[in-house]
Amino acid sequence: MPMEAAEIVALIKAGIPDAEVEMTDLAGDNDHWAARVTSASFAGVPRVKQHQAVYAALGGRMGGVLHALQLTTSVPK
């Protein structure tokens, strides 16, 4: 069963409390998502570590109940 956008956002915000998360359903199937995650905690952190923080917040759901996630991370302007 695919994960809903609200569930993904809630998991990310639980792990990264100041995160702003924008979700886009890439295929219209609730199974292939794009997420833009913006957090001040990413300042000075390499992009790979930013992505690892998001994956950690998702608690191992990537590749399982969360099939595909195109991830973009950034620091607030």
PDB file of N, CA, C and O in Angstrom:
ATOM      1  N   MET A   1       0.847  -1.188   0.000  1.00  0.00           N
ATOM      2  CA  MET A   1       0.000   0.000   0.000  1.00  0.00           C
ATOM      3  C   MET A   1       0.890   1.247   0.000  1.00  0.00           C
ATOM      4  O   MET A   1       1.747   1.391   0.872  1.00  0.00           O
ATOM      5  N   PRO A   2       0.694   2.150  -0.970  1.00  0.00           N
ATOM      6  CA  PRO A   2       1.527   3.356  -1.064  1.00  0.00           C
ATOM      7  C   PRO A   2       1.376   4.268   0.153  1.00  0.00           C
ATOM      8  O   PRO A   2       0.375   4.220   0.869  1.00  0.00           O
ATOM      9  N   MET A   3       2.390   5.092   0.366  1.00  0.00           N
ATOM     10  CA  MET A   3       2.344   6.074   1.452  1.00  0.00           C
ATOM     11  C   MET A   3       1.733   7.371   0.936  1.00  0.00           C
ATOM     12  O   MET A   3       2.045   7.822  -0.166  1.00  0.00           O
ATOM     13  N   GLU A   4       0.867   7.961   1.739  1.00  0.00           N
ATOM     14  CA  GLU A   4       0.270   9.255   1.407  1.00  0.00           C
ATOM     15  C   GLU A   4       1.280  10.369   1.670  1.00  0.00           C
ATOM     16  O   GLU A   4       2.169  10.222   2.509  1.00  0.00           O
ATOM     17  N   ALA A   5       1.139  11.478   0.953  1.00  0.00           N
ATOM     18  CA  ALA A   5       2.035  12.618   1.120  1.00  0.00           C
ATOM     19  C   ALA A   5       2.049  13.098   2.566  1.00  0.00           C
ATOM     20  O   ALA A   5       3.116  13.390   3.107  1.00  0.00           O
ATOM     21  N   ALA A   6       0.887  13.182   3.197  1.00  0.00           N
ATOM     22  CA  ALA A   6       0.804  13.688   4.572  1.00  0.00           C
ATOM     23  C   ALA A   6       1.598  12.808   5.537  1.00  0.00           C
ATOM     24  O   ALA A   6       2.194  13.305   6.492  1.00  0.00           O
ATOM     25  N   GLU A   7       1.603  11.511   5.286  1.00  0.00           N
ATOM     26  CA  GLU A   7       2.348  10.586   6.138  1.00  0.00           C
ATOM     27  C   GLU A   7       3.858  10.789   5.973  1.00  0.00           C
ATOM     28  O   GLU A   7       4.607  10.760   6.950  1.00  0.00           O
ATOM     29  N   ILE A   8       4.290  10.992   4.740  1.00  0.00           N
ATOM     30  CA  ILE A   8       5.711  11.237   4.467  1.00  0.00           C
ATOM     31  C   ILE A   8       6.143  12.548   5.124  1.00  0.00           C
ATOM     32  O   ILE A   8       7.189  12.610   5.770  1.00  0.00           O
ATOM     33  N   VAL A   9       5.330  13.597   4.953  1.00  0.00           N
ATOM     34  CA  VAL A   9       5.629  14.903   5.544  1.00  0.00           C
ATOM     35  C   VAL A   9       5.724  14.779   7.064  1.00  0.00           C
ATOM     36  O   VAL A   9       6.645  15.327   7.670  1.00  0.00           O
ATOM     37  N   ALA A  10       4.785  14.069   7.684  1.00  0.00           N
ATOM     38  CA  ALA A  10       4.780  13.918   9.139  1.00  0.00           C
ATOM     39  C   ALA A  10       6.042  13.220   9.629  1.00  0.00           C
ATOM     40  O   ALA A  10       6.612  13.611  10.649  1.00  0.00           O
ATOM     41  N   LEU A  11       6.479  12.196   8.914  1.00  0.00           N
ATOM     42  CA  LEU A  11       7.704  11.485   9.299  1.00  0.00           C
ATOM     43  C   LEU A  11       8.924  12.401   9.197  1.00  0.00           C
ATOM     44  O   LEU A  11       9.766  12.430  10.094  1.00  0.00           O
ATOM     45  N   ILE A  12       9.008  13.144   8.098  1.00  0.00           N
ATOM     46  CA  ILE A  12      10.152  14.047   7.904  1.00  0.00           C
ATOM     47  C   ILE A  12      10.155  15.120   8.995  1.00  0.00           C
ATOM     48  O   ILE A  12      11.202  15.413   9.572  1.00  0.00           O
ATOM     49  N   LYS A  13       8.988  15.707   9.279  1.00  0.00           N
ATOM     50  CA  LYS A  13       8.905  16.761  10.301  1.00  0.00           C
ATOM     51  C   LYS A  13       9.178  16.217  11.697  1.00  0.00           C
ATOM     52  O   LYS A  13       9.684  16.943  12.554  1.00  0.00           O
ATOM     53  N   ALA A  14       8.851  14.951  11.937  1.00  0.00           N
ATOM     54  CA  ALA A  14       9.160  14.353  13.237  1.00  0.00           C
ATOM     55  C   ALA A  14      10.669  14.229  13.418  1.00  0.00           C
ATOM     56  O   ALA A  14      11.180  14.393  14.526  1.00  0.00           O
ATOM     57  N   GLY A  15      11.382  13.940  12.330  1.00  0.00           N
ATOM     58  CA  GLY A  15      12.829  13.780  12.402  1.00  0.00           C
ATOM     59  C   GLY A  15      13.593  15.081  12.252  1.00  0.00           C
ATOM     60  O   GLY A  15      14.698  15.230  12.774  1.00  0.00           O
ATOM     61  N   ILE A  16      12.992  16.028  11.530  1.00  0.00           N
ATOM     62  CA  ILE A  16      13.625  17.331  11.273  1.00  0.00           C
ATOM     63  C   ILE A  16      12.554  18.379  11.566  1.00  0.00           C
ATOM     64  O   ILE A  16      11.871  18.846  10.654  1.00  0.00           O
ATOM     65  N   PRO A  17      12.406  18.753  12.852  1.00  0.00           N
ATOM     66  CA  PRO A  17      11.255  19.570  13.280  1.00  0.00           C
ATOM     67  C   PRO A  17      11.061  20.897  12.551  1.00  0.00           C
ATOM     68  O   PRO A  17       9.925  21.343  12.389  1.00  0.00           O
ATOM     69  N   ASP A  18      12.147  21.542  12.107  1.00  0.00           N
ATOM     70  CA  ASP A  18      11.969  22.842  11.443  1.00  0.00           C
ATOM     71  C   ASP A  18      11.787  22.703   9.930  1.00  0.00           C
ATOM     72  O   ASP A  18      11.732  23.707   9.220  1.00  0.00           O
ATOM     73  N   ALA A  19      11.695  21.484   9.440  1.00  0.00           N
ATOM     74  CA  ALA A  19      11.627  21.259   7.994  1.00  0.00           C
ATOM     75  C   ALA A  19      10.343  21.805   7.388  1.00  0.00           C
ATOM     76  O   ALA A  19       9.258  21.687   7.957  1.00  0.00           O
ATOM     77  N   GLU A  20      10.506  22.408   6.210  1.00  0.00           N
ATOM     78  CA  GLU A  20       9.372  22.737   5.352  1.00  0.00           C
ATOM     79  C   GLU A  20       9.424  21.696   4.242  1.00  0.00           C
ATOM     80  O   GLU A  20      10.470  21.511   3.619  1.00  0.00           O
ATOM     81  N   VAL A  21       8.318  21.019   3.990  1.00  0.00           N
ATOM     82  CA  VAL A  21       8.307  19.920   3.028  1.00  0.00           C
ATOM     83  C   VAL A  21       7.238  20.173   1.976  1.00  0.00           C
ATOM     84  O   VAL A  21       6.072  20.400   2.302  1.00  0.00           O
ATOM     85  N   GLU A  22       7.646  20.131   0.703  1.00  0.00           N
ATOM     86  CA  GLU A  22       6.712  20.234  -0.414  1.00  0.00           C
ATOM     87  C   GLU A  22       6.736  18.888  -1.128  1.00  0.00           C
ATOM     88  O   GLU A  22       7.798  18.403  -1.518  1.00  0.00           O
ATOM     89  N   MET A  23       5.567  18.292  -1.297  1.00  0.00           N
ATOM     90  CA  MET A  23       5.460  16.989  -1.948  1.00  0.00           C
ATOM     91  C   MET A  23       4.811  17.126  -3.318  1.00  0.00           C
ATOM     92  O   MET A  23       3.879  17.911  -3.493  1.00  0.00           O
ATOM     93  N   THR A  24       5.311  16.351  -4.300  1.00  0.00           N
ATOM     94  CA  THR A  24       4.724  16.296  -5.632  1.00  0.00           C
ATOM     95  C   THR A  24       4.567  14.832  -6.013  1.00  0.00           C
ATOM     96  O   THR A  24       5.526  14.065  -5.939  1.00  0.00           O
ATOM     97  N   ASP A  25       3.374  14.445  -6.416  1.00  0.00           N
ATOM     98  CA  ASP A  25       3.103  13.084  -6.880  1.00  0.00           C
ATOM     99  C   ASP A  25       3.520  13.014  -8.355  1.00  0.00           C
ATOM    100  O   ASP A  25       2.827  13.551  -9.220  1.00  0.00           O
ATOM    101  N   LEU A  26       4.632  12.365  -8.639  1.00  0.00           N
ATOM    102  CA  LEU A  26       5.221  12.385  -9.978  1.00  0.00           C
ATOM    103  C   LEU A  26       4.427  11.583 -11.002  1.00  0.00           C
ATOM    104  O   LEU A  26       4.413  11.933 -12.182  1.00  0.00           O
ATOM    105  N   ALA A  27       3.767  10.512 -10.568  1.00  0.00           N
ATOM    106  CA  ALA A  27       3.092   9.630 -11.520  1.00  0.00           C
ATOM    107  C   ALA A  27       1.584   9.553 -11.307  1.00  0.00           C
ATOM    108  O   ALA A  27       0.892   8.831 -12.024  1.00  0.00           O
ATOM    109  N   GLY A  28       1.069  10.295 -10.322  1.00  0.00           N
ATOM    110  CA  GLY A  28      -0.358  10.250 -10.050  1.00  0.00           C
ATOM    111  C   GLY A  28      -0.811   8.957  -9.398  1.00  0.00           C
ATOM    112  O   GLY A  28      -1.996   8.623  -9.427  1.00  0.00           O
ATOM    113  N   ASP A  29       0.140   8.219  -8.801  1.00  0.00           N
ATOM    114  CA  ASP A  29      -0.188   6.906  -8.236  1.00  0.00           C
ATOM    115  C   ASP A  29       0.083   6.798  -6.729  1.00  0.00           C
ATOM    116  O   ASP A  29       0.001   5.710  -6.160  1.00  0.00           O
ATOM    117  N   ASN A  30       0.407   7.932  -6.082  1.00  0.00           N
ATOM    118  CA  ASN A  30       0.751   7.929  -4.650  1.00  0.00           C
ATOM    119  C   ASN A  30       1.903   6.981  -4.335  1.00  0.00           C
ATOM    120  O   ASN A  30       2.009   6.492  -3.210  1.00  0.00           O
ATOM    121  N   ASP A  31       2.763   6.717  -5.310  1.00  0.00           N
ATOM    122  CA  ASP A  31       3.856   5.761  -5.110  1.00  0.00           C
ATOM    123  C   ASP A  31       5.201   6.318  -5.566  1.00  0.00           C
ATOM    124  O   ASP A  31       6.248   5.811  -5.161  1.00  0.00           O
ATOM    125  N   HIS A  32       5.186   7.349  -6.400  1.00  0.00           N
ATOM    126  CA  HIS A  32       6.413   7.960  -6.913  1.00  0.00           C
ATOM    127  C   HIS A  32       6.359   9.444  -6.561  1.00  0.00           C
ATOM    128  O   HIS A  32       5.607  10.210  -7.163  1.00  0.00           O
ATOM    129  N   TRP A  33       7.166   9.836  -5.581  1.00  0.00           N
ATOM    130  CA  TRP A  33       7.086  11.183  -5.016  1.00  0.00           C
ATOM    131  C   TRP A  33       8.349  11.990  -5.278  1.00  0.00           C
ATOM    132  O   TRP A  33       9.442  11.444  -5.428  1.00  0.00           O
ATOM    133  N   ALA A  34       8.170  13.290  -5.329  1.00  0.00           N
ATOM    134  CA  ALA A  34       9.278  14.234  -5.253  1.00  0.00           C
ATOM    135  C   ALA A  34       9.056  15.036  -3.984  1.00  0.00           C
ATOM    136  O   ALA A  34       7.948  15.504  -3.723  1.00  0.00           O
ATOM    137  N   ALA A  35      10.106  15.193  -3.199  1.00  0.00           N
ATOM    138  CA  ALA A  35      10.012  15.975  -1.971  1.00  0.00           C
ATOM    139  C   ALA A  35      11.088  17.039  -1.982  1.00  0.00           C
ATOM    140  O   ALA A  35      12.256  16.760  -2.254  1.00  0.00           O
ATOM    141  N   ARG A  36      10.676  18.276  -1.679  1.00  0.00           N
ATOM    142  CA  ARG A  36      11.626  19.371  -1.479  1.00  0.00           C
ATOM    143  C   ARG A  36      11.604  19.653   0.014  1.00  0.00           C
ATOM    144  O   ARG A  36      10.580  20.056   0.566  1.00  0.00           O
ATOM    145  N   VAL A  37      12.749  19.436   0.663  1.00  0.00           N
ATOM    146  CA  VAL A  37      12.848  19.608   2.109  1.00  0.00           C
ATOM    147  C   VAL A  37      13.797  20.762   2.394  1.00  0.00           C
ATOM    148  O   VAL A  37      14.963  20.730   2.000  1.00  0.00           O
ATOM    149  N   THR A  38      13.292  21.781   3.080  1.00  0.00           N
ATOM    150  CA  THR A  38      14.076  22.959   3.426  1.00  0.00           C
ATOM    151  C   THR A  38      14.201  23.012   4.942  1.00  0.00           C
ATOM    152  O   THR A  38      13.203  22.944   5.660  1.00  0.00           O
ATOM    153  N   SER A  39      15.446  23.134   5.428  1.00  0.00           N
ATOM    154  CA  SER A  39      15.673  23.170   6.869  1.00  0.00           C
ATOM    155  C   SER A  39      16.931  23.970   7.182  1.00  0.00           C
ATOM    156  O   SER A  39      17.953  23.829   6.509  1.00  0.00           O
ATOM    157  N   ALA A  40      16.847  24.809   8.207  1.00  0.00           N
ATOM    158  CA  ALA A  40      18.028  25.558   8.662  1.00  0.00           C
ATOM    159  C   ALA A  40      19.095  24.593   9.184  1.00  0.00           C
ATOM    160  O   ALA A  40      20.281  24.922   9.178  1.00  0.00           O
ATOM    161  N   SER A  41      18.686  23.421   9.628  1.00  0.00           N
ATOM    162  CA  SER A  41      19.657  22.455  10.152  1.00  0.00           C
ATOM    163  C   SER A  41      20.585  21.919   9.064  1.00  0.00           C
ATOM    164  O   SER A  41      21.587  21.274   9.370  1.00  0.00           O
ATOM    165  N   PHE A  42      20.258  22.182   7.793  1.00  0.00           N
ATOM    166  CA  PHE A  42      21.097  21.735   6.682  1.00  0.00           C
ATOM    167  C   PHE A  42      22.262  22.695   6.411  1.00  0.00           C
ATOM    168  O   PHE A  42      23.145  22.374   5.615  1.00  0.00           O
ATOM    169  N   ALA A  43      22.279  23.863   7.057  1.00  0.00           N
ATOM    170  CA  ALA A  43      23.315  24.868   6.802  1.00  0.00           C
ATOM    171  C   ALA A  43      24.700  24.282   7.090  1.00  0.00           C
ATOM    172  O   ALA A  43      24.956  23.764   8.177  1.00  0.00           O
ATOM    173  N   GLY A  44      25.583  24.375   6.099  1.00  0.00           N
ATOM    174  CA  GLY A  44      26.953  23.902   6.256  1.00  0.00           C
ATOM    175  C   GLY A  44      27.102  22.390   6.224  1.00  0.00           C
ATOM    176  O   GLY A  44      28.193  21.870   6.462  1.00  0.00           O
ATOM    177  N   VAL A  45      26.012  21.675   5.931  1.00  0.00           N
ATOM    178  CA  VAL A  45      26.036  20.212   5.903  1.00  0.00           C
ATOM    179  C   VAL A  45      26.085  19.758   4.442  1.00  0.00           C
ATOM    180  O   VAL A  45      25.295  20.235   3.627  1.00  0.00           O
ATOM    181  N   PRO A  46      26.999  18.846   4.097  1.00  0.00           N
ATOM    182  CA  PRO A  46      27.051  18.355   2.710  1.00  0.00           C
ATOM    183  C   PRO A  46      25.705  17.752   2.282  1.00  0.00           C
ATOM    184  O   PRO A  46      24.980  17.179   3.095  1.00  0.00           O
ATOM    185  N   ARG A  47      25.398  17.892   1.012  1.00  0.00           N
ATOM    186  CA  ARG A  47      24.105  17.429   0.484  1.00  0.00           C
ATOM    187  C   ARG A  47      23.856  15.955   0.791  1.00  0.00           C
ATOM    188  O   ARG A  47      22.735  15.578   1.132  1.00  0.00           O
ATOM    189  N   VAL A  48      24.878  15.122   0.678  1.00  0.00           N
ATOM    190  CA  VAL A  48      24.674  13.696   0.961  1.00  0.00           C
ATOM    191  C   VAL A  48      24.234  13.482   2.407  1.00  0.00           C
ATOM    192  O   VAL A  48      23.409  12.609   2.678  1.00  0.00           O
ATOM    193  N   LYS A  49      24.771  14.264   3.333  1.00  0.00           N
ATOM    194  CA  LYS A  49      24.373  14.161   4.745  1.00  0.00           C
ATOM    195  C   LYS A  49      22.949  14.700   4.951  1.00  0.00           C
ATOM    196  O   LYS A  49      22.211  14.192   5.795  1.00  0.00           O
ATOM    197  N   GLN A  50      22.566  15.725   4.184  1.00  0.00           N
ATOM    198  CA  GLN A  50      21.203  16.248   4.242  1.00  0.00           C
ATOM    199  C   GLN A  50      20.224  15.154   3.830  1.00  0.00           C
ATOM    200  O   GLN A  50      19.211  14.930   4.492  1.00  0.00           O
ATOM    201  N   HIS A  51      20.538  14.478   2.730  1.00  0.00           N
ATOM    202  CA  HIS A  51      19.669  13.407   2.233  1.00  0.00           C
ATOM    203  C   HIS A  51      19.619  12.252   3.239  1.00  0.00           C
ATOM    204  O   HIS A  51      18.559  11.668   3.466  1.00  0.00           O
ATOM    205  N   GLN A  52      20.761  11.930   3.837  1.00  0.00           N
ATOM    206  CA  GLN A  52      20.795  10.859   4.839  1.00  0.00           C
ATOM    207  C   GLN A  52      19.901  11.212   6.032  1.00  0.00           C
ATOM    208  O   GLN A  52      19.257  10.332   6.603  1.00  0.00           O
ATOM    209  N   ALA A  53      19.859  12.485   6.406  1.00  0.00           N
ATOM    210  CA  ALA A  53      19.009  12.914   7.522  1.00  0.00           C
ATOM    211  C   ALA A  53      17.529  12.697   7.184  1.00  0.00           C
ATOM    212  O   ALA A  53      16.744  12.273   8.032  1.00  0.00           O
ATOM    213  N   VAL A  54      17.163  12.994   5.936  1.00  0.00           N
ATOM    214  CA  VAL A  54      15.769  12.786   5.513  1.00  0.00           C
ATOM    215  C   VAL A  54      15.450  11.290   5.498  1.00  0.00           C
ATOM    216  O   VAL A  54      14.402  10.873   5.991  1.00  0.00           O
ATOM    217  N   TYR A  55      16.352  10.484   4.932  1.00  0.00           N
ATOM    218  CA  TYR A  55      16.122   9.035   4.894  1.00  0.00           C
ATOM    219  C   TYR A  55      16.030   8.461   6.306  1.00  0.00           C
ATOM    220  O   TYR A  55      15.227   7.563   6.560  1.00  0.00           O
ATOM    221  N   ALA A  56      16.838   8.970   7.214  1.00  0.00           N
ATOM    222  CA  ALA A  56      16.784   8.515   8.606  1.00  0.00           C
ATOM    223  C   ALA A  56      15.418   8.842   9.213  1.00  0.00           C
ATOM    224  O   ALA A  56      14.847   8.035   9.947  1.00  0.00           O
ATOM    225  N   ALA A  57      14.902  10.031   8.900  1.00  0.00           N
ATOM    226  CA  ALA A  57      13.587  10.431   9.411  1.00  0.00           C
ATOM    227  C   ALA A  57      12.488   9.512   8.876  1.00  0.00           C
ATOM    228  O   ALA A  57      11.471   9.303   9.538  1.00  0.00           O
ATOM    229  N   LEU A  58      12.696   8.969   7.682  1.00  0.00           N
ATOM    230  CA  LEU A  58      11.705   8.072   7.087  1.00  0.00           C
ATOM    231  C   LEU A  58      11.786   6.667   7.679  1.00  0.00           C
ATOM    232  O   LEU A  58      10.961   5.811   7.359  1.00  0.00           O
ATOM    233  N   GLY A  59      12.761   6.428   8.530  1.00  0.00           N
ATOM    234  CA  GLY A  59      12.816   5.194   9.302  1.00  0.00           C
ATOM    235  C   GLY A  59      12.878   3.912   8.497  1.00  0.00           C
ATOM    236  O   GLY A  59      12.192   2.947   8.836  1.00  0.00           O
ATOM    237  N   GLY A  60      13.669   3.872   7.452  1.00  0.00           N
ATOM    238  CA  GLY A  60      13.840   2.632   6.707  1.00  0.00           C
ATOM    239  C   GLY A  60      12.697   2.294   5.765  1.00  0.00           C
ATOM    240  O   GLY A  60      12.627   1.172   5.264  1.00  0.00           O
ATOM    241  N   ARG A  61      11.804   3.234   5.514  1.00  0.00           N
ATOM    242  CA  ARG A  61      10.672   2.950   4.620  1.00  0.00           C
ATOM    243  C   ARG A  61      11.035   3.059   3.146  1.00  0.00           C
ATOM    244  O   ARG A  61      10.289   2.579   2.292  1.00  0.00           O
ATOM    245  N   MET A  62      12.165   3.680   2.833  1.00  0.00           N
ATOM    246  CA  MET A  62      12.581   3.797   1.429  1.00  0.00           C
ATOM    247  C   MET A  62      12.794   2.403   0.845  1.00  0.00           C
ATOM    248  O   MET A  62      13.412   1.539   1.467  1.00  0.00           O
ATOM    249  N   GLY A  63      12.270   2.205  -0.359  1.00  0.00           N
ATOM    250  CA  GLY A  63      12.434   0.930  -1.033  1.00  0.00           C
ATOM    251  C   GLY A  63      11.411  -0.101  -0.598  1.00  0.00           C
ATOM    252  O   GLY A  63      11.249  -1.132  -1.251  1.00  0.00           O
ATOM    253  N   GLY A  64      10.716   0.169   0.506  1.00  0.00           N
ATOM    254  CA  GLY A  64       9.663  -0.729   0.980  1.00  0.00           C
ATOM    255  C   GLY A  64       8.320  -0.108   0.682  1.00  0.00           C
ATOM    256  O   GLY A  64       7.891  -0.063  -0.471  1.00  0.00           O
ATOM    257  N   VAL A  65       7.642   0.380   1.735  1.00  0.00           N
ATOM    258  CA  VAL A  65       6.337   1.014   1.533  1.00  0.00           C
ATOM    259  C   VAL A  65       6.462   2.328   0.773  1.00  0.00           C
ATOM    260  O   VAL A  65       5.505   2.774   0.140  1.00  0.00           O
ATOM    261  N   LEU A  66       7.624   2.941   0.831  1.00  0.00           N
ATOM    262  CA  LEU A  66       7.877   4.155   0.047  1.00  0.00           C
ATOM    263  C   LEU A  66       8.754   3.745  -1.120  1.00  0.00           C
ATOM    264  O   LEU A  66       9.965   3.575  -0.976  1.00  0.00           O
ATOM    265  N   HIS A  67       8.130   3.589  -2.276  1.00  0.00           N
ATOM    266  CA  HIS A  67       8.800   2.996  -3.432  1.00  0.00           C
ATOM    267  C   HIS A  67       9.850   3.921  -4.050  1.00  0.00           C
ATOM    268  O   HIS A  67      10.993   3.516  -4.259  1.00  0.00           O
ATOM    269  N   ALA A  68       9.464   5.144  -4.337  1.00  0.00           N
ATOM    270  CA  ALA A  68      10.374   6.049  -5.043  1.00  0.00           C
ATOM    271  C   ALA A  68      10.220   7.462  -4.510  1.00  0.00           C
ATOM    272  O   ALA A  68       9.110   7.981  -4.394  1.00  0.00           O
ATOM    273  N   LEU A  69      11.358   8.080  -4.186  1.00  0.00           N
ATOM    274  CA  LEU A  69      11.355   9.450  -3.687  1.00  0.00           C
ATOM    275  C   LEU A  69      12.488  10.219  -4.344  1.00  0.00           C
ATOM    276  O   LEU A  69      13.664   9.913  -4.148  1.00  0.00           O
ATOM    277  N   GLN A  70      12.115  11.219  -5.125  1.00  0.00           N
ATOM    278  CA  GLN A  70      13.088  12.133  -5.714  1.00  0.00           C
ATOM    279  C   GLN A  70      13.271  13.251  -4.700  1.00  0.00           C
ATOM    280  O   GLN A  70      12.333  13.999  -4.424  1.00  0.00           O
ATOM    281  N   LEU A  71      14.465  13.369  -4.146  1.00  0.00           N
ATOM    282  CA  LEU A  71      14.689  14.255  -3.004  1.00  0.00           C
ATOM    283  C   LEU A  71      15.532  15.463  -3.389  1.00  0.00           C
ATOM    284  O   LEU A  71      16.569  15.342  -4.042  1.00  0.00           O
ATOM    285  N   THR A  72      15.056  16.633  -2.966  1.00  0.00           N
ATOM    286  CA  THR A  72      15.809  17.884  -3.103  1.00  0.00           C
ATOM    287  C   THR A  72      15.853  18.507  -1.717  1.00  0.00           C
ATOM    288  O   THR A  72      14.822  18.647  -1.059  1.00  0.00           O
ATOM    289  N   THR A  73      17.058  18.882  -1.271  1.00  0.00           N
ATOM    290  CA  THR A  73      17.190  19.528   0.036  1.00  0.00           C
ATOM    291  C   THR A  73      17.804  20.903  -0.136  1.00  0.00           C
ATOM    292  O   THR A  73      18.567  21.146  -1.072  1.00  0.00           O
ATOM    293  N   SER A  74      17.460  21.808   0.786  1.00  0.00           N
ATOM    294  CA  SER A  74      18.014  23.151   0.725  1.00  0.00           C
ATOM    295  C   SER A  74      17.920  23.815   2.083  1.00  0.00           C
ATOM    296  O   SER A  74      17.248  23.331   2.993  1.00  0.00           O
ATOM    297  N   VAL A  75      18.621  24.950   2.196  1.00  0.00           N
ATOM    298  CA  VAL A  75      18.605  25.773   3.399  1.00  0.00           C
ATOM    299  C   VAL A  75      17.675  26.961   3.090  1.00  0.00           C
ATOM    300  O   VAL A  75      17.677  27.460   1.965  1.00  0.00           O
ATOM    301  N   PRO A  76      16.882  27.418   4.075  1.00  0.00           N
ATOM    302  CA  PRO A  76      16.006  28.579   3.807  1.00  0.00           C
ATOM    303  C   PRO A  76      16.813  29.790   3.327  1.00  0.00           C
ATOM    304  O   PRO A  76      17.937  30.018   3.776  1.00  0.00           O
ATOM    305  N   LYS A  77      16.233  30.548   2.425  1.00  0.00           N
ATOM    306  CA  LYS A  77      16.913  31.737   1.898  1.00  0.00           C
ATOM    307  C   LYS A  77      16.820  32.878   2.873  1.00  0.00           C
ATOM    308  O   LYS A  77      17.335  33.964   2.603  1.00  0.00           O
TER     309      LYS A  77
END
